[in-house]
Amino acid sequence: MTETSVPSVPPMPPHPPMPPNDPSPTAKKPRTNLVVIGSAVAVIAAVVATGVVVVQSRTGETRPAAAKSNAQDEDAVTAAKPDPEPTYSEVDADSFTVGLKTTARHCFGSAGCNVTVQPDLTFLGDSEGIDPDAVYDITYEIHGDESGPVIETAELSNRTSLSYTSSVLSTASAGTELSAEITDVSVEGG
């Protein structure tokens, strides 16, 4: 008789081994994440709703829900409409006053004086009424020069930028009064 040996079989483990690509542990993690995210969304929604109620109660708003939605619809329609073209005031000679600011004076006894002046313009309205895209040429006349009136032009742009050239006048004496008046305003652009 020949003996044959039977290979020994290792004992069976108490639980079957898990395959390395088993999706069950990772499948539970996304479900857990979904539960956490869903709970967070519910808490945030509750906080926002509570905040809305608190704000409305503080402002004393007591409109019914239907009136609120109609008001919101009207606000949405108003917001959707384009703003109409802005309208600006008509600017003319009566819209400004002009004074003169003396920047230099050289007197020569009884021979008179050479006086350098600049316009001191004031707009007689709300500056928001001036078109910011327009350029206004403001013509003014200076009185008091020995040779007669001197006509100058200042340029107003961007509502507040005034460009001008100083005027040098010859007066008959140191006591000669200088004055100015606006004679015309013309608009370019805008």
Order of alpha helices (4+ residues) and beta strands (2+ residues): alpha-alpha-beta-beta-beta-beta-beta-beta-beta
